[in-house]
């Protein structure tokens, strides 16, 4: 009995030790990456970086103002297109379909789409939108990001809505409320923080994508507010500037990397705070 207990304790110690070392290994490289991004990106963050357009190749100075605005516009359009569709689909899976064959197919396709490489989505949108329109566009980029965002919102919404007790639904139905009012005024209200958290995580998921935008919105060295014209984005700008042979462009790429890292960190922290507030009730 004592030998068996010793073996269990030893195995537990080895597993805990391996888990701790794995966590330290991951955190070490994460901190290393963040350290390099901060040290190399901070010098590039000045007024010119935020308000000027990119400088011509070989000339010093310039900024990424158009890429910042382009990233915001593409992300907002993708959110407006993807989030309502994802919430409605998640509502169907949780409230109406549940164990139906259609619901099972939607869940299966959502799981596949979550794990699909983003470049595949970019090529799909390229064939569906860019090629027929004979040009890259902001609309195509937003569509690609919306497709990537959709399965995340669907699965998150479904799981959060399932956390609302069935007794709450039954009480509202017993009072004579139609099912759509129960869903909108009772179930949505109970799952609101969780749904907002899922949306913010989906936004953070697509904000750092580069590959699909290379095939859809491409890039633009000037301001663009048209849905049918190529549009600059921070991720594509980082890719182009990092590949260029100019040192000042490399510095701007590090600055853009720091900016987008800070944006993603803020969105993720807000999502965590909302999730913590919901779970603490």
Buried (B, 14 or more C-beta within 10 A) or exposed (E): EEEEEEEEEEEEEEEEEEEEEEEEEEEEEEEEEEEEBBEBBEEBBEEBBEEBBBBEEEEEEBBBBBBBBBBBBBBEBBBEBBBEBBBEBBBBBBBEBEEEEEBEEBBEEBEEBBEBEBBEBBBBBBEBBBEEEEEBBBBBBBBBBBBBBBBBBBBBBBBBBBEBEEEBBEEBBEEEBEEEEBBEEBBBEBBEBBBBBBBBBBBBBBBBBBBBBBBBBBBBBEEBEEBEBBBBBBBBBBBBBBEBEBEBBBBBBBBBBBBBBBBBEEBBEBBEEBBEEBEEE
